[in-house]
């Protein structure tokens, strides 16, 4: 792969990733992910 092609693919991948992050945040998925993370952490240290 050429250098320009790698940069183009990286840029497109970054743009798609940002779009998915924005879409998830707009749907309120941040609270769901945080809740799951807290539950997993509490189970791992034995408090849950």
N, C-alpha and C positions, 0 to 999 in steps of 0.2 A: 504494500500500500504506500502511496505517496504521502508526503507530509501534509499537503493541502487536503487530501481526502481524509486523513486521520483527524485533522482539525475540524473538518465539516461534520464527520460522524460524531465526534465528541460534542460539538456544539448542538447538534440535533438531539443527541441523547440527553444533554443537560437541559435543553428546553422542554423535552417531554417529561423529564423527572420533575422539573419545577411546576409544570402544568398539573401533574398528578398530585403533587404535594398541595398545591393551591385548591384543587378540586376536593381533596379529602378534608382540608381545613374548612372549606365552605360548607361541607355537609355535616360538620360537627364531630368528625372522627377523632379529633385531638383528645376529647374527653374520654372516648371509648378506649383509645390506646393507653392513655395515662391510667385509667382505672385498671386495665389488665396488667400493666406494669407494676402497679402498687400491689395488686393481689399476688402476683408471682413473687415479688420481693418479700412480702410478708410470709408467704408459705416457705420460702427458702430459708429464712432465718428462724422459722418456727413460731411465729407469733399468730399466724392465721388459722 
